[in-house]
Amino acid sequence: DVKVTQSSRYLVKRTGEKVFLECVQDMDHENMFWYRQDPGLGLRLIYFSYDVKMKEKGDIPEGYSVSREKKERFSLILESASTNQTSMYLCASSSVVNTEAFFGQGTRLTVV
Amino acid sequence: DQQVKQNSPSLSVQEGRISILNCDYTNSMFDYFLWYKKYPAEGPTFLISISSIKDKNEDGRFTVFLNKSAKHLSLHIVPSQPGDSAVYFCAASRSNFNKFYFGSGTKLNVKP
C-alpha cells in the first residue's frame, strides 16, 4: 500500500517560532509537493521539488522554505511562524507528469 | 488569479440520485484533469482522471466528462451514497509540468 506520511497531525506553535513539517513517501516518487488548504481557497501550492536538492516556488512561497536532501523526504520550514500561517498543510508526491499525486493525511498547524 | 474554479461551494443530493459536480478552467494548455475526494481531517484521495484526448472516462459509479471548447469538466456520481459525502476538488496540469492546480472544492452532502 503506497504511503505519504506527515510527521504530525496537529501542531500548535507560537508566533516567531521556527517550524518544521516533515513528509516521507515510500513510492520512490521524483516529485513532492507542499500545499496548504484554507476554506474557500482550495489547495494552494507552496513549493514543489522534482528531484533531490531541486525545488521550485509555487504560488504562495512567501514565509516558507523547503529542504529535500533525500528522495523520500521533503520538509517544509516556516522561518518565523505567523498567525496567518495557521492552516492545514498537505504533502503530496507523484511519479512523473500526468499521473495522480498521492497525499499525506495533513498537518493542522495553529500559530498562536 | 485562480486557473481552476469550482463555483458551487456545496451540493446536497438525495441518496440514489445523481450528483453532478462542476469545474471550469481558464488555461487552454491544461491537458490532464483529476478529481479528488477529501474527508475532514484526512488528505485528499485520488478518484478519477481524464486526459484531454478523451471526453469521457468512467470508473464504476464515477464518470468524468470533459468539454475542451467550454473549458469545463464535470464529475457524475450515480447512484449517490451517503459515504460519498465529502469535499471534492478538481485539479488540472500541463504536459511536462509538475504542478497541479486545484479548485476551491465542492462539499457534497448525500442525504439518506
Interface residues (C-beta under 8 A of the other chain):
Chain A: V4 R9 N31 F33 Y35 G40 L41 G42 L43 R44 L45 F48 Y50 E56 G58 L90 A92 S94 V97 N98 E100 A101 F102 F103 G104 Q105 G106 R108
Chain B: Q2 V4 Q6 P9 D31 Y32 L34 Y36 A41 E42 G43 P44 T45 F46 S49 S51 F89 A91 S93 S95 N96 F97 N98 K99 F100 Y101 F102 G103 S104 G105
